[in-house]
Amino acid sequence: MKVKLHHLFEKSYKNRISPTKNLVFQTEERIALFKIDPKNSLLKDHGLTGAKKRLRAFSVTGNIRIVYLPISDTEVVFIDIGSHNQVY
C-alpha cells in the first residue's frame, strides 16, 4: 500500500503524536501493518458516515485514529490523526 501524507496529517502528527514517544512507536507500528495488510482486524478499519462518507479510519490505540482517503486499491492519503474527538 502506498501512503501519501496530507499537510493536515503532518501538522496533526507533529502537534498530537510526536511529543509522546510511546505514541510515535505505536503509530509507526500500525502504519507499517496497514501498508502490509490494510484489512488486518487489529486496525479496526471502518468507513465514516455523513460529511466524511468518502473517508475511512483505523485505530492506532484505543482512542487514537488515522483518517484516510482511499485513492485506489493500492494508494491512500492520510488526512488526519488524533483522538476520536479530534478527528471526527
C-alpha positions as CSV (number, residue, x, y, z in Angstrom):
1,M,0.0,0.0,0.0
2,K,1.4,3.4,-1.0
3,V,0.7,6.1,1.6
4,K,0.7,9.9,0.9
5,L,0.5,12.4,3.7
6,H,-1.8,15.4,3.5
7,H,-0.4,18.6,5.1
8,L,-3.1,18.5,7.8
9,F,-2.0,15.0,8.8
10,E,1.6,16.2,9.1
11,K,0.6,19.1,11.3
12,S,-1.6,16.9,13.5
13,Y,1.1,14.3,13.8
14,K,3.6,16.9,14.9
15,N,1.3,18.5,17.4
16,R,-0.6,15.5,18.8
17,I,1.7,12.4,18.4
18,S,5.3,13.4,18.2
19,P,5.6,14.8,21.7
20,T,4.8,11.3,23.1
21,K,7.5,8.7,22.3
22,N,5.1,5.8,23.0
23,L,2.5,7.1,20.6
24,V,5.2,7.6,17.9
25,F,6.2,4.0,18.3
26,Q,2.6,2.7,18.2
27,T,1.8,4.9,15.2
28,E,4.8,3.6,13.3
29,E,3.8,0.0,14.0
30,R,0.2,0.4,12.9
31,I,1.2,2.3,9.7
32,A,3.6,-0.5,8.9
33,L,0.9,-3.1,9.5
34,F,-1.6,-1.0,7.4
35,K,0.9,-0.9,4.5
36,I,1.3,-4.7,4.6
37,D,-2.3,-5.7,5.3
38,P,-4.9,-2.8,5.4
39,K,-7.7,-5.3,6.2
40,N,-5.9,-6.7,9.3
41,S,-8.5,-6.9,12.1
42,L,-6.1,-5.3,14.7
43,L,-6.6,-2.0,12.8
44,K,-10.4,-1.9,13.2
45,D,-10.7,-0.2,9.8
46,H,-14.1,1.3,9.1
47,G,-15.8,3.6,6.8
48,L,-17.1,7.0,8.0
49,T,-20.5,8.5,7.6
50,G,-22.1,11.9,7.0
51,A,-19.9,14.6,5.6
52,K,-16.9,12.3,5.8
53,K,-18.5,9.3,4.0
54,R,-15.7,9.1,1.4
55,L,-13.2,8.7,4.2
56,R,-12.1,5.7,6.2
57,A,-10.3,5.4,9.6
58,F,-8.3,2.8,11.5
59,S,-7.1,2.6,15.1
60,V,-3.6,3.2,16.4
61,T,-4.6,2.8,20.0
62,G,-8.0,2.6,21.8
63,N,-8.5,6.3,21.3
64,I,-6.1,7.4,18.5
65,R,-7.3,7.2,14.9
66,I,-5.9,7.8,11.5
67,V,-8.4,9.1,9.0
68,Y,-7.6,8.5,5.3
69,L,-8.9,8.8,1.8
70,P,-8.6,5.8,-0.5
71,I,-7.4,6.8,-3.9
72,S,-7.2,3.3,-5.4
73,D,-6.7,-0.3,-4.3
74,T,-3.0,0.4,-3.7
75,E,-2.9,4.1,-2.7
76,V,-4.3,6.2,0.1
77,V,-3.8,9.7,1.5
78,F,-3.6,10.1,5.3
79,I,-5.8,13.1,6.2
80,D,-5.7,13.4,10.0
81,I,-4.5,11.7,13.2
82,G,-5.7,12.2,16.7
83,S,-8.1,11.2,19.4
84,H,-11.7,10.2,18.5
85,N,-13.0,13.7,19.4
86,Q,-10.2,15.5,17.4
87,V,-10.6,13.7,14.1
88,Y,-14.4,13.2,13.9
